[in-house]
Amino acid sequence: MSSISNKAVRRILENTVRFLPDRMVVMLQYRVKVGRWPDLKQPKRFSEKIAWYKLNYRDERMPRCVDKHLEKSYLEEKGLGEYVPKTLQVGDSIDDIDFDALPEQFIIKCNNGYGNNVIVRDKSKMNKANIYKTFNEWRVPSPIVFGREWAFFDVEPKIMVEELLVSNDSSQKELNDYKVMCFNGEPRVVWVDTNRSTDHKRNFYDVEWNPLDVESDCPVSRDAIPRPDGFGKMLEIARRLSKDFPFVRVDFYDVNNRVYIGEMTFYPWSGCVNFKPDDFDFELGEMFQLPEKK
């Protein structure tokens, strides 16, 4: 009953919020999630500047970059096709996916990054009914309706199947996710997500791989996270991809001595995050030089 109730409440909220002005929704979202009103006239915090970014900056390349399907051709045009995970199938719905033609292992994704990912490690044991249920219930209102994340407005929803990246190191159950925060073409801060589906932890580093004493919306791992072998290549790629934007986060995996590009993100946390210490929000804000409205 609770899940039904929650879904019903969510639909009511979506229908209520859908017709409100963007600025009002962005401010309300920030107030509800962060606990204070954002300063959008003279923003100084990183979180406030992301809110400003959503409302005021438009670049025709951004929708293509956030679309996990179209992003791949963008990366190929940038000469980075060798770092892109292989796409196996793409469809408008889960009904378009031919499971018989898929290998034994794969991952199913929503191209907008806000739906569910389903990892299949052994096709003979997959629960196809649950997979269909998961993706038939998939809807994409959050970044548009609640977050007003402009880059997603015109993304056409797709279901994608990709090769599953698997480490040869049997001790590594889940891949580390390396996220490089770039400002005007320069990587400045990196965070690493570990064990996302079991015991999610997040650690912050500078680009020299010195740990930063920072916590966001996820606990910090007390275990040392080694600098990945491909870290230099990650920074090189991040510079190439970020030089066209005031801010973008570029995500990577390092698997079996090979670097893969995960995604590009312009609005991490949708701008709604509290850091510990709070000063870190201002430090990132100083790195983020806002452009002219566009």
C-alpha positions as protocol buffer text, in pm:
chain_id: "A"
residue {
  index: 1
  type: MET
  ca { x: 0 y: 0 z: 0 }
}
residue {
  index: 2
  type: SER
  ca { x: 280 y: 242 z: 85 }
}
residue {
  index: 3
  type: SER
  ca { x: 436 y: 210 z: -261 }
}
residue {
  index: 4
  type: ILE
  ca { x: 99 y: 268 z: -426 }
}
residue {
  index: 5
  type: SER
  ca { x: 39 y: 566 z: -201 }
}
residue {
  index: 6
  type: ASN
  ca { x: 383 y: 707 z: -274 }
}
residue {
  index: 7
  type: LYS
  ca { x: 330 y: 669 z: -647 }
}
residue {
  index: 8
  type: ALA
  ca { x: -7 y: 840 z: -622 }
}
residue {
  index: 9
  type: VAL
  ca { x: 139 y: 1127 z: -422 }
}
residue {
  index: 10
  type: ARG
  ca { x: 423 y: 1159 z: -671 }
}
residue {
  index: 11
  type: ARG
  ca { x: 181 y: 1183 z: -962 }
}
residue {
  index: 12
  type: ILE
  ca { x: -13 y: 1455 z: -782 }
}
residue {
  index: 13
  type: LEU
  ca { x: 309 y: 1647 z: -716 }
}
residue {
  index: 14
  type: GLU
  ca { x: 419 y: 1608 z: -1078 }
}
residue {
  index: 15
  type: ASN
  ca { x: 89 y: 1736 z: -1210 }
}
residue {
  index: 16
  type: THR
  ca { x: 97 y: 2028 z: -966 }
}
residue {
  index: 17
  type: VAL
  ca { x: 458 y: 2127 z: -1032 }
}
residue {
  index: 18
  type: ARG
  ca { x: 453 y: 2073 z: -1407 }
}
residue {
  index: 19
  type: PHE
  ca { x: 289 y: 2408 z: -1482 }
}
residue {
  index: 20
  type: LEU
  ca { x: 490 y: 2625 z: -1241 }
}
residue {
  index: 21
  type: PRO
  ca { x: 760 y: 2861 z: -1377 }
}
residue {
  index: 22
  type: ASP
  ca { x: 1111 y: 2715 z: -1398 }
}
residue {
  index: 23
  type: ARG
  ca { x: 1264 y: 2963 z: -1154 }
}
residue {
  index: 24
  type: MET
  ca { x: 1001 y: 2892 z: -891 }
}
residue {
  index: 25
  type: VAL
  ca { x: 1046 y: 2515 z: -922 }
}
residue {
  index: 26
  type: VAL
  ca { x: 1426 y: 2536 z: -905 }
}
residue {
  index: 27
  type: MET
  ca { x: 1409 y: 2752 z: -594 }
}
residue {
  index: 28
  type: LEU
  ca { x: 1152 y: 2526 z: -427 }
}
residue {
  index: 29
  type: GLN
  ca { x: 1351 y: 2214 z: -508 }
}
residue {
  index: 30
  type: TYR
  ca { x: 1665 y: 2371 z: -358 }
}
residue {
  index: 31
  type: ARG
  ca { x: 1479 y: 2487 z: -48 }
}
residue {
  index: 32
  type: VAL
  ca { x: 1321 y: 2146 z: 14 }
}
residue {
  index: 33
  type: LYS
  ca { x: 1636 y: 1941 z: -43 }
}
residue {
  index: 34
  type: VAL
  ca { x: 1906 y: 2174 z: 92 }
}
residue {
  index: 35
  type: GLY
  ca { x: 1714 y: 2355 z: 363 }
}
residue {
  index: 36
  type: ARG
  ca { x: 1771 y: 2713 z: 251 }
}
residue {
  index: 37
  type: TRP
  ca { x: 1679 y: 2942 z: -37 }
}
residue {
  index: 38
  type: PRO
  ca { x: 1938 y: 2977 z: -315 }
}
residue {
  index: 39
  type: ASP
  ca { x: 2087 y: 3315 z: -406 }
}
residue {
  index: 40
  type: LEU
  ca { x: 2035 y: 3326 z: -782 }
}
residue {
  index: 41
  type: LYS
  ca { x: 2120 y: 3695 z: -826 }
}
residue {
  index: 42
  type: GLN
  ca { x: 2473 y: 3674 z: -688 }
}
residue {
  index: 43
  type: PRO
  ca { x: 2538 y: 3302 z: -639 }
}
residue {
  index: 44
  type: LYS
  ca { x: 2859 y: 3210 z: -462 }
}
residue {
  index: 45
  type: ARG
  ca { x: 2806 y: 2847 z: -374 }
}
residue {
  index: 46
  type: PHE
  ca { x: 2862 y: 2570 z: -629 }
}
residue {
  index: 47
  type: SER
  ca { x: 2512 y: 2440 z: -554 }
}
residue {
  index: 48
  type: GLU
  ca { x: 2361 y: 2783 z: -623 }
}
residue {
  index: 49
  type: LYS
  ca { x: 2559 y: 2817 z: -944 }
}
residue {
  index: 50
  type: ILE
  ca { x: 2428 y: 2484 z: -1069 }
}
residue {
  index: 51
  type: ALA
  ca { x: 2077 y: 2617 z: -1004 }
}
residue {
  index: 52
  type: TRP
  ca { x: 2168 y: 2930 z: -1204 }
}
residue {
  index: 53
  type: TYR
  ca { x: 2322 y: 2708 z: -1476 }
}
residue {
  index: 54
  type: LYS
  ca { x: 1996 y: 2515 z: -1516 }
}
residue {
  index: 55
  type: LEU
  ca { x: 1797 y: 2833 z: -1562 }
}
residue {
  index: 56
  type: ASN
  ca { x: 2029 y: 3051 z: -1765 }
}
residue {
  index: 57
  type: TYR
  ca { x: 2277 y: 2858 z: -1978 }
}
residue {
  index: 58
  type: ARG
  ca { x: 2188 y: 2695 z: -2308 }
}
residue {
  index: 59
  type: ASP
  ca { x: 2430 y: 2519 z: -2544 }
}
residue {
  index: 60
  type: GLU
  ca { x: 2294 y: 2307 z: -2827 }
}
residue {
  index: 61
  type: ARG
  ca { x: 2555 y: 2038 z: -2757 }
}
residue {
  index: 62
  type: MET
  ca { x: 2437 y: 1976 z: -2402 }
}
residue {
  index: 63
  type: PRO
  ca { x: 2125 y: 1766 z: -2482 }
}
residue {
  index: 64
  type: ARG
  ca { x: 2335 y: 1541 z: -2701 }
}
residue {
  index: 65
  type: CYS
  ca { x: 2595 y: 1500 z: -2427 }
}
residue {
  index: 66
  type: VAL
  ca { x: 2345 y: 1394 z: -2158 }
}
residue {
  index: 67
  type: ASP
  ca { x: 2169 y: 1146 z: -2388 }
}
residue {
  index: 68
  type: LYS
  ca { x: 2360 y: 821 z: -2326 }
}
residue {
  index: 69
  type: HIS
  ca { x: 2272 y: 704 z: -2677 }
}
residue {
  index: 70
  type: LEU
  ca { x: 2356 y: 1019 z: -2874 }
}
residue {
  index: 71
  type: GLU
  ca { x: 2657 y: 1092 z: -2654 }
}
residue {
  index: 72
  type: LYS
  ca { x: 2841 y: 803 z: -2816 }
}
residue {
  index: 73
  type: SER
  ca { x: 2838 y: 956 z: -3162 }
}
residue {
  index: 74
  type: TYR
  ca { x: 2944 y: 1287 z: -3004 }
}
residue {
  index: 75
  type: LEU
  ca { x: 3243 y: 1113 z: -2844 }
}
residue {
  index: 76
  type: GLU
  ca { x: 3330 y: 943 z: -3172 }
}
residue {
  index: 77
  type: GLU
  ca { x: 3331 y: 1281 z: -3347 }
}
residue {
  index: 78
  type: LYS
  ca { x: 3570 y: 1400 z: -3078 }
}
residue {
  index: 79
  type: GLY
  ca { x: 3805 y: 1114 z: -3168 }
}
residue {
  index: 80
  type: LEU
  ca { x: 3724 y: 924 z: -2848 }
}
residue {
  index: 81
  type: GLY
  ca { x: 3530 y: 629 z: -2988 }
}
residue {
  index: 82
  type: GLU
  ca { x: 3780 y: 375 z: -2853 }
}
residue {
  index: 83
  type: TYR
  ca { x: 3682 y: 473 z: -2498 }
}
residue {
  index: 84
  type: VAL
  ca { x: 3308 y: 412 z: -2545 }
}
residue {
  index: 85
  type: PRO
  ca { x: 3140 y: 92 z: -2419 }
}
residue {
  index: 86
  type: LYS
  ca { x: 2983 y: -108 z: -2702 }
}
residue {
  index: 87
  type: THR
  ca { x: 2610 y: -65 z: -2762 }
}
residue {
  index: 88
  type: LEU
  ca { x: 2437 y: -395 z: -2832 }
}
residue {
  index: 89
  type: GLN
  ca { x: 2079 y: -280 z: -2892 }
}
residue {
  index: 90
  type: VAL
  ca { x: 1862 y: 33 z: -2868 }
}
residue {
  index: 91
  type: GLY
  ca { x: 1483 y: 51 z: -2860 }
}
residue {
  index: 92
  type: ASP
  ca { x: 1195 y: 281 z: -2780 }
}
residue {
  index: 93
  type: SER
  ca { x: 1074 y: 37 z: -2516 }
}
residue {
  index: 94
  type: ILE
  ca { x: 1181 y: -286 z: -2350 }
}
residue {
  index: 95
  type: ASP
  ca { x: 955 y: -472 z: -2598 }
}
residue {
  index: 96
  type: ASP
  ca { x: 1199 y: -377 z: -2875 }
}
residue {
  index: 97
  type: ILE
  ca { x: 1487 y: -566 z: -2713 }
}
residue {
  index: 98
  type: ASP
  ca { x: 1571 y: -905 z: -2866 }
}
residue {
  index: 99
  type: PHE
  ca { x: 1703 y: -1098 z: -2565 }
}
residue {
  index: 100
  type: ASP
  ca { x: 1779 y: -1407 z: -2774 }
}
residue {
  index: 101
  type: ALA
  ca { x: 2038 y: -1207 z: -2969 }
}
residue {
  index: 102
  type: LEU
  ca { x: 2219 y: -1080 z: -2658 }
}
residue {
  index: 103
  type: PRO
  ca { x: 2532 y: -1235 z: -2505 }
}
residue {
  index: 104
  type: GLU
  ca { x: 2538 y: -1401 z: -2166 }
}
residue {
  index: 105
  type: GLN
  ca { x: 2623 y: -1076 z: -1985 }
}
residue {
  index: 106
  type: PHE
  ca { x: 2498 y: -723 z: -2049 }
}
residue {
  index: 107
  type: ILE
  ca { x: 2352 y: -412 z: -1887 }
}
residue {
  index: 108
  type: ILE
  ca { x: 2020 y: -245 z: -1972 }
}
residue {
  index: 109
  type: LYS
  ca { x: 1998 y: 132 z: -1928 }
}
residue {
  index: 110
  type: CYS
  ca { x: 1772 y: 428 z: -1980 }
}
residue {
  index: 111
  type: ASN
  ca { x: 1940 y: 679 z: -2209 }
}
residue {
  index: 112
  type: ASN
  ca { x: 1856 y: 976 z: -1987 }
}
residue {
  index: 113
  type: GLY
  ca { x: 2037 y: 832 z: -1687 }
}
residue {
  index: 114
  type: TYR
  ca { x: 1742 y: 875 z: -1453 }
}
residue {
  index: 115
  type: GLY
  ca { x: 1581 y: 538 z: -1492 }
}
residue {
  index: 116
  type: ASN
  ca { x: 1681 y: 196 z: -1370 }
}
residue {
  index: 117
  type: ASN
  ca { x: 1993 y: 8 z: -1475 }
}
residue {
  index: 118
  type: VAL
  ca { x: 1959 y: -369 z: -1481 }
}
residue {
  index: 119
  type: ILE
  ca { x: 2274 y: -581 z: -1482 }
}
residue {
  index: 120
  type: VAL
  ca { x: 2250 y: -931 z: -1623 }
}
residue {
  index: 121
  type: ARG
  ca { x: 2551 y: -1147 z: -1538 }
}
residue {
  index: 122
  type: ASP
  ca { x: 2399 y: -1476 z: -1649 }
}
residue {
  index: 123
  type: LYS
  ca { x: 2124 y: -1461 z: -1909 }
}
residue {
  index: 124
  type: SER
  ca { x: 2007 y: -1813 z: -1825 }
}
residue {
  index: 125
  type: LYS
  ca { x: 1916 y: -1693 z: -1474 }
}
residue {
  index: 126
  type: MET
  ca { x: 1764 y: -1354 z: -1555 }
}
residue {
  index: 127
  type: ASN
  ca { x: 1409 y: -1277 z: -1447 }
}
residue {
  index: 128
  type: LYS
  ca { x: 1264 y: -1141 z: -1770 }
}
residue {
  index: 129
  type: ALA
  ca { x: 927 y: -1065 z: -1608 }
}
residue {
  index: 130
  type: ASN
  ca { x: 1094 y: -835 z: -1355 }
}
residue {
  index: 131
  type: ILE
  ca { x: 1298 y: -668 z: -1627 }
}
residue {
  index: 132
  type: TYR
  ca { x: 984 y: -597 z: -1829 }
}
residue {
  index: 133
  type: LYS
  ca { x: 806 y: -469 z: -1521 }
}
residue {
  index: 134
  type: THR
  ca { x: 1098 y: -240 z: -1432 }
}
residue {
  index: 135
  type: PHE
  ca { x: 1120 y: -75 z: -1771 }
}
residue {
  index: 136
  type: ASN
  ca { x: 748 y: -67 z: -1848 }
}
residue {
  index: 137
  type: GLU
  ca { x: 706 y: 139 z: -1532 }
}
residue {
  index: 138
  type: TRP
  ca { x: 991 y: 366 z: -1635 }
}
residue {
  index: 139
  type: ARG
  ca { x: 898 y: 730 z: -1664 }
}
residue {
  index: 140
  type: VAL
  ca { x: 1124 y: 1032 z: -1697 }
}
residue {
  index: 141
  type: PRO
  ca { x: 973 y: 1332 z: -1516 }
}
residue {
  index: 142
  type: SER
  ca { x: 1228 y: 1402 z: -1244 }
}
residue {
  index: 143
  type: PRO
  ca { x: 1504 y: 1596 z: -1423 }
}
residue {
  index: 144
  type: ILE
  ca { x: 1249 y: 1790 z: -1624 }
}
residue {
  index: 145
  type: VAL
  ca { x: 949 y: 1834 z: -1395 }
}
residue {
  index: 146
  type: PHE
  ca { x: 1120 y: 1859 z: -1057 }
}
residue {
  index: 147
  type: GLY
  ca { x: 1474 y: 1962 z: -1151 }
}
residue {
  index: 148
  type: ARG
  ca { x: 1409 y: 2175 z: -1462 }
}
residue {
  index: 149
  type: GLU
  ca { x: 1740 y: 2047 z: -1598 }
}
residue {
  index: 150
  type: TRP
  ca { x: 1730 y: 2212 z: -1937 }
}
residue {
  index: 151
  type: ALA
  ca { x: 1967 y: 1973 z: -2115 }
}
residue {
  index: 152
  type: PHE
  ca { x: 1715 y: 1688 z: -2072 }
}
residue {
  index: 153
  type: PHE
  ca { x: 1411 y: 1870 z: -2207 }
}
residue {
  index: 154
  type: ASP
  ca { x: 1438 y: 1734 z: -2561 }
}
residue {
  index: 155
  type: VAL
  ca { x: 1596 y: 1396 z: -2489 }
}
residue {
  index: 156
  type: GLU
  ca { x: 1388 y: 1126 z: -2659 }
}
residue {
  index: 157
  type: PRO
  ca { x: 1356 y: 831 z: -2416 }
}
residue {
  index: 158
  type: LYS
  ca { x: 1527 y: 512 z: -2525 }
}
residue {
  index: 159
  type: ILE
  ca { x: 1618 y: 175 z: -2376 }
}
residue {
  index: 160
  type: MET
  ca { x: 1979 y: 75 z: -2436 }
}
residue {
  index: 161
  type: VAL
  ca { x: 2166 y: -251 z: -2394 }
}
residue {
  index: 162
  type: GLU
  ca { x: 2541 y: -226 z: -2354 }
}
residue {
  index: 163
  type: GLU
  ca { x: 2828 y: -465 z: -2306 }
}
residue {
  index: 164
  type: LEU
  ca { x: 2885 y: -536 z: -1938 }
}
residue {
  index: 165
  type: LEU
  ca { x: 3225 y: -418 z: -1822 }
}
residue {
  index: 166
  type: VAL
  ca { x: 3371 y: -684 z: -1594 }
}
residue {
  index: 167
  type: SER
  ca { x: 3703 y: -668 z: -1413 }
}
residue {
  index: 168
  type: ASN
  ca { x: 3943 y: -962 z: -1437 }
}
residue {
  index: 169
  type: ASP
  ca { x: 4019 y: -899 z: -1070 }
}
residue {
  index: 170
  type: SER
  ca { x: 3784 y: -1140 z: -892 }
}
residue {
  index: 171
  type: SER
  ca { x: 3816 y: -940 z: -568 }
}
residue {
  index: 172
  type: GLN
  ca { x: 3654 y: -637 z: -734 }
}
residue {
  index: 173
  type: LYS
  ca { x: 3283 y: -714 z: -720 }
}
residue {
  index: 174
  type: GLU
  ca { x: 3174 y: -373 z: -847 }
}
residue {
  index: 175
  type: LEU
  ca { x: 3355 y: -124 z: -1067 }
}
residue {
  index: 176
  type: ASN
  ca { x: 3469 y: 203 z: -916 }
}
residue {
  index: 177
  type: ASP
  ca { x: 3308 y: 506 z: -1080 }
}
residue {
  index: 178
  type: TYR
  ca { x: 3553 y: 797 z: -1124 }
}
residue {
  index: 179
  type: LYS
  ca { x: 3388 y: 1136 z: -1168 }
}
residue {
  index: 180
  type: VAL
  ca { x: 3598 y: 1432 z: -1278 }
}
residue {
  index: 181
  type: MET
  ca { x: 3460 y: 1781 z: -1210 }
}
residue {
  index: 182
  type: CYS
  ca { x: 3586 y: 2021 z: -1477 }
}
residue {
  index: 183
  type: PHE
  ca { x: 3567 y: 2398 z: -1486 }
}
residue {
  index: 184
  type: ASN
  ca { x: 3634 y: 2581 z: -1815 }
}
residue {
  index: 185
  type: GLY
  ca { x: 3832 y: 2291 z: -1954 }
}
residue {
  index: 186
  type: GLU
  ca { x: 4035 y: 2213 z: -1644 }
}
residue {
  index: 187
  type: PRO
  ca { x: 3981 y: 1911 z: -1415 }
}
residue {
  index: 188
  type: ARG
  ca { x: 3986 y: 2032 z: -1055 }
}
residue {
  index: 189
  type: VAL
  ca { x: 3819 y: 1775 z: -830 }
}
residue {
  index: 190
  type: VAL
  ca { x: 3757 y: 1401 z: -859 }
}
residue {
  index: 191
  type: TRP
  ca { x: 3521 y: 1184 z: -663 }
}
residue {
  index: 192
  type: VAL
  ca { x: 3505 y: 806 z: -656 }
}
residue {
  index: 193
  type: ASP
  ca { x: 3190 y: 603 z: -597 }
}
residue {
  index: 194
  type: THR
  ca { x: 3249 y: 250 z: -470 }
}
residue {
  index: 195
  type: ASN
  ca { x: 3012 y: -45 z: -415 }
}
residue {
  index: 196
  type: ARG
  ca { x: 2712 y: 148 z: -541 }
}
residue {
  index: 197
  type: SER
  ca { x: 2462 y: -137 z: -516 }
}
residue {
  index: 198
  type: THR
  ca { x: 2575 y: -282 z: -184 }
}
residue {
  index: 199
  type: ASP
  ca { x: 2761 y: -44 z: 49 }
}
residue {
  index: 200
  type: HIS
  ca { x: 2782 y: 285 z: -138 }
}
residue {
  index: 201
  type: LYS
  ca { x: 3070 y: 508 z: -37 }
}
residue {
  index: 202
  type: ARG
  ca { x: 3208 y: 829 z: -191 }
}
residue {
  index: 203
  type: ASN
  ca { x: 3556 y: 982 z: -157 }
}
residue {
  index: 204
  type: PHE
  ca { x: 3685 y: 1313 z: -292 }
}
residue {
  index: 205
  type: TYR
  ca { x: 4035 y: 1381 z: -428 }
}
residue {
  index: 206
  type: ASP
  ca { x: 4227 y: 1659 z: -596 }
}
residue {
  index: 207
  type: VAL
  ca { x: 4383 y: 1593 z: -937 }
}
residue {
  index: 208
  type: GLU
  ca { x: 4708 y: 1487 z: -771 }
}
residue {
  index: 209
  type: TRP
  ca { x: 4508 y: 1213 z: -595 }
}
residue {
  index: 210
  type: ASN
  ca { x: 4539 y: 1375 z: -255 }
}
residue {
  index: 211
  type: PRO
  ca { x: 4232 y: 1289 z: -45 }
}
residue {
  index: 212
  type: LEU
  ca { x: 3999 y: 1575 z: 44 }
}
residue {
  index: 213
  type: ASP
  ca { x: 3827 y: 1579 z: 380 }
}
residue {
  index: 214
  type: VAL
  ca { x: 3481 y: 1621 z: 228 }
}
residue {
  index: 215
  type: GLU
  ca { x: 3151 y: 1440 z: 258 }
}
residue {
  index: 216
  type: SER
  ca { x: 2841 y: 1492 z: 46 }
}
residue {
  index: 217
  type: ASP
  ca { x: 2524 y: 1285 z: 46 }
}
residue {
  index: 218
  type: CYS
  ca { x: 2707 y: 956 z: 82 }
}
residue {
  index: 219
  type: PRO
  ca { x: 2937 y: 818 z: 354 }
}
residue {
  index: 220
  type: VAL
  ca { x: 3313 y: 831 z: 308 }
}
residue {
  index: 221
  type: SER
  ca { x: 3504 y: 505 z: 270 }
}
residue {
  index: 222
  type: ARG
  ca { x: 3777 y: 467 z: 529 }
}
residue {
  index: 223
  type: ASP
  ca { x: 3957 y: 221 z: 304 }
}
residue {
  index: 224
  type: ALA
  ca { x: 4231 y: 364 z: 84 }
}
residue {
  index: 225
  type: ILE
  ca { x: 4125 y: 387 z: -281 }
}
residue {
  index: 226
  type: PRO
  ca { x: 4430 y: 352 z: -506 }
}
residue {
  index: 227
  type: ARG
  ca { x: 4485 y: 592 z: -790 }
}
residue {
  index: 228
  type: PRO
  ca { x: 4370 y: 408 z: -1105 }
}
residue {
  index: 229
  type: ASP
  ca { x: 4631 y: 318 z: -1365 }
}
residue {
  index: 230
  type: GLY
  ca { x: 4441 y: 512 z: -1630 }
}
residue {
  index: 231
  type: PHE
  ca { x: 4399 y: 829 z: -1424 }
}
residue {
  index: 232
  type: GLY
  ca { x: 4628 y: 1035 z: -1646 }
}
residue {
  index: 233
  type: LYS
  ca { x: 4426 y: 934 z: -1952 }
}
residue {
  index: 234
  type: MET
  ca { x: 4104 y: 1024 z: -1770 }
}
residue {
  index: 235
  type: LEU
  ca { x: 4232 y: 1375 z: -1704 }
}
residue {
  index: 236
  type: GLU
  ca { x: 4347 y: 1411 z: -2064 }
}
residue {
  index: 237
  type: ILE
  ca { x: 4006 y: 1308 z: -2199 }
}
residue {
  index: 238
  type: ALA
  ca { x: 3824 y: 1524 z: -1942 }
}
residue {
  index: 239
  type: ARG
  ca { x: 4020 y: 1830 z: -2060 }
}
residue {
  index: 240
  type: ARG
  ca { x: 3926 y: 1763 z: -2420 }
}
residue {
  index: 241
  type: LEU
  ca { x: 3557 y: 1721 z: -2345 }
}
residue {
  index: 242
  type: SER
  ca { x: 3520 y: 2004 z: -2094 }
}
residue {
  index: 243
  type: LYS
  ca { x: 3689 y: 2287 z: -2281 }
}
residue {
  index: 244
  type: ASP
  ca { x: 3359 y: 2373 z: -2453 }
}
residue {
  index: 245
  type: PHE
  ca { x: 3162 y: 2419 z: -2130 }
}
residue {
  index: 246
  type: PRO
  ca { x: 3181 y: 2636 z: -1817 }
}
residue {
  index: 247
  type: PHE
  ca { x: 3123 y: 2325 z: -1607 }
}
residue {
  index: 248
  type: VAL
  ca { x: 3080 y: 1956 z: -1678 }
}
residue {
  index: 249
  type: ARG
  ca { x: 3147 y: 1637 z: -1488 }
}
residue {
  index: 250
  type: VAL
  ca { x: 3299 y: 1357 z: -1695 }
}
residue {
  index: 251
  type: ASP
  ca { x: 3267 y: 1001 z: -1560 }
}
residue {
  index: 252
  type: PHE
  ca { x: 3500 y: 709 z: -1620 }
}
residue {
  index: 253
  type: TYR
  ca { x: 3565 y: 342 z: -1550 }
}
residue {
  index: 254
  type: ASP
  ca { x: 3908 y: 179 z: -1542 }
}
residue {
  index: 255
  type: VAL
  ca { x: 3870 y: -186 z: -1639 }
}
residue {
  index: 256
  type: ASN
  ca { x: 4147 y: -433 z: -1718 }
}
residue {
  index: 257
  type: ASN
  ca { x: 4401 y: -163 z: -1806 }
}
residue {
  index: 258
  type: ARG
  ca { x: 4154 y: 23 z: -2025 }
}
residue {
  index: 259
  type: VAL
  ca { x: 3967 y: 349 z: -1968 }
}
residue {
  index: 260
  type: TYR
  ca { x: 3598 y: 382 z: -2058 }
}
residue {
  index: 261
  type: ILE
  ca { x: 3390 y: 700 z: -2063 }
}
residue {
  index: 262
  type: GLY
  ca { x: 3069 y: 665 z: -1867 }
}
residue {
  index: 263
  type: GLU
  ca { x: 2872 y: 986 z: -1909 }
}
residue {
  index: 264
  type: MET
  ca { x: 2880 y: 1365 z: -1907 }
}
residue {
  index: 265
  type: THR
  ca { x: 2678 y: 1550 z: -1645 }
}
residue {
  index: 266
  type: PHE
  ca { x: 2606 y: 1922 z: -1619 }
}
residue {
  index: 267
  type: TYR
  ca { x: 2388 y: 1925 z: -1309 }
}
residue {
  index: 268
  type: PRO
  ca { x: 2526 y: 1689 z: -1040 }
}
residue {
  index: 269
  type: TRP
  ca { x: 2279 y: 1642 z: -755 }
}
residue {
  index: 270
  type: SER
  ca { x: 2056 y: 1875 z: -963 }
}
residue {
  index: 271
  type: GLY
  ca { x: 2242 y: 2141 z: -764 }
}
residue {
  index: 272
  type: CYS
  ca { x: 2085 y: 2025 z: -438 }
}
residue {
  index: 273
  type: VAL
  ca { x: 2359 y: 1906 z: -204 }
}
residue {
  index: 274
  type: ASN
  ca { x: 2500 y: 1985 z: 139 }
}
residue {
  index: 275
  type: PHE
  ca { x: 2873 y: 1935 z: 184 }
}
residue {
  index: 276
  type: LYS
  ca { x: 3061 y: 1872 z: 503 }
}
residue {
  index: 277
  type: PRO
  ca { x: 3235 y: 2104 z: 562 }
}
residue {
  index: 278
  type: ASP
  ca { x: 3002 y: 2367 z: 421 }
}
residue {
  index: 279
  type: ASP
  ca { x: 3302 y: 2571 z: 303 }
}
residue {
  index: 280
  type: PHE
  ca { x: 3358 y: 2319 z: 24 }
}
residue {
  index: 281
  type: ASP
  ca { x: 3044 y: 2449 z: -148 }
}
residue {
  index: 282
  type: PHE
  ca { x: 3207 y: 2791 z: -166 }
}
residue {
  index: 283
  type: GLU
  ca { x: 3544 y: 2648 z: -276 }
}
residue {
  index: 284
  type: LEU
  ca { x: 3381 y: 2476 z: -572 }
}
residue {
  index: 285
  type: GLY
  ca { x: 3180 y: 2791 z: -633 }
}
residue {
  index: 286
  type: GLU
  ca { x: 3502 y: 2990 z: -674 }
}
residue {
  index: 287
  type: MET
  ca { x: 3616 y: 2744 z: -942 }
}
residue {
  index: 288
  type: PHE
  ca { x: 3286 y: 2782 z: -1130 }
}
residue {
  index: 289
  type: GLN
  ca { x: 3309 y: 3104 z: -1328 }
}
residue {
  index: 290
  type: LEU
  ca { x: 2959 y: 3167 z: -1453 }
}
residue {
  index: 291
  type: PRO
  ca { x: 2923 y: 3257 z: -1821 }
}
residue {
  index: 292
  type: GLU
  ca { x: 2697 y: 3515 z: -1972 }
}
residue {
  index: 293
  type: LYS
  ca { x: 2334 y: 3405 z: -1992 }
}
residue {
  index: 294
  type: LYS
  ca { x: 2292 y: 3196 z: -2306 }
}
